[in-house]
Amino acid sequence: MATIAGVDIGNNSTEVAIARTDGKGDIQVLSSALVRTVGIKGTLQNILGVRDVLGRAIKSLGISLQSLDMVLLNEATPVIGDVAMETITETVITESAMIGHNPSTPGGLGLGCGVTIRLEKLGTASLDRAWIVIIPGTVDFQSYHRRGHRSK
């Protein structure tokens, strides 16, 4: 059994999920937490937020950071931030993406419920349960969308 923490450093929030896995596909989510991202995404300042969110998630479990077998981080590509001197008055919605003036996480806590399934298996999945689709980094979203794979 391995206890793994997955950390997602976002522009506005940093989230963690801690799970235990047997290495054979059985995964049990143990805890999660969310904090505001510290500093600009992709900078060393993010370490403070990562430590904070990990501390909150392990506190409910009564374990130490040393009890974690692995901590996985997303690729936190730096975001160029600056102060705009003009007022943004329009929100543009393009297909499924929304671009606007408020960078807060639109889904609040960003909670997803369902069973994970890889994208390539979704076409044969039953419709009687909720799915959380795992999309590999090799997927080119633009060409995938143009080939007619559209969300309903």
N, C-alpha and C positions, 0 to 999 in steps of 0.2 A: 504494500500500500504506500502511495506517495501523496503528500499533502502539497498542493500547488496553488499559488496565488497568481491570478492573471490581472494585470494592472493596465488600464486604458487611460492615458493622459490625453485629455481633450483640450480644445481651446478654452472652454469655460469650466468644465468639471473633470475631476479625476476619479475614476471608479475602480473598485477591486472586487473580484469574486474569489473566494477560497473554496477549493474542492478537494475531495479525496478520490483517488482513482486506483483501481487494482491493476492497471496496465493492460487490461483485456477488454476495455470498452465500458466497464461499469464505472460511472461517475456519480458522486454524491456531493451536491453543493452544500457547503457547511455554513458559509457566512458571506456577507457583502457589505460594502460601505461606499459612500460618495462624499467628496469634499470639493470645494472650489479649487481650480487649478491655481497653483502659486507661480507667479511670474508668467512670462511669455512661453507658450508651448515650445518644447524642444530646447530649453535652456537648463542650466544647472540648478536654477531656482526651483525647478519642478521636483527635485529630490525632497524638499520640505513637505510638499503635498503628498508625495508617494509614501513617505514615512508616516504622515498623519493618517492617511486612509488605511494603510496596513495596520497601524496601531488600533484604529477603531474596529476593524474587522476581526482581528485576533482577540481583542478584549472580550467579545461575547463568547469566544470559544474557550477562554481561559488558558491559552497557550502562548508561548514566546515566539518572537521572530525566528529564533534558531530552530524551532520545531518545523518550520516550512522546509520542504525538500527542494523547492524551486520557486522562483519569482520570475514570471514572464512579463515583459513590457512590450507595449505596442511601439511601432516606429513613430516616435514623436517628432515629426518633421517640423522644424521651426516655422512659425507663422510671422510674417513681417507685419508688425503693428505700428500704427502711427495715429496721430490725432488729426481728425478732419475738422476744418474750420467752417464747413458749410453744413447745413441741416439736410439730412436725408429725409425726403418726403414721400418716397414711393417704394413699395415692396413689389418685387417682380417674382412671379411664380412661373417656373419653366418645367413642364412635365412633372416629375416627382421631386424636384429640388426647389427649395425656397431660399431666396437671397433677400436679406433685409437688414435692418439696422440693429437688431437685437441678437447678440451672439449666444444668449442663454440656451441651454439644452431645451429644445422645444417640447420634448416628452416628459419634462420634469425629472423624475428619477430614472427614466430610461429603462423601466422594468419590462422585460419580455417574458412571457410564459409559454411554455411548450416544450416539445422534445426536439433536440437537435437532429438535423438531417443534412447530409451533404447535397449541394446543388444538383449534382448529376443524378441523384436518386429521387429528387422531388417529383419528377414526372410520373413515377409509379407508386407514389405514396398515397395512403388512404386519406379520404377527406373527413374522417370522423375524429380527428384529433388536431390539436394546434401544433404547428411546426416552427422551429427557429432554424432558418436556413444558414448553413455554414458555406461561405463562398471563398474558394481558394484565391490567393493572390495572383494566380495566373489568368484569372478571368478579366477580359477586357470589356468593361461595361458598355462602351460605345458600340463595339461590333456585336456584342451579345444582344443588345437592344435592337439594332438594325436587322438582325436575322429573324426578327419576329417573336422573340421571347418577351412578351409584355406582361406586366402585372395586371391583375383584374380587380 
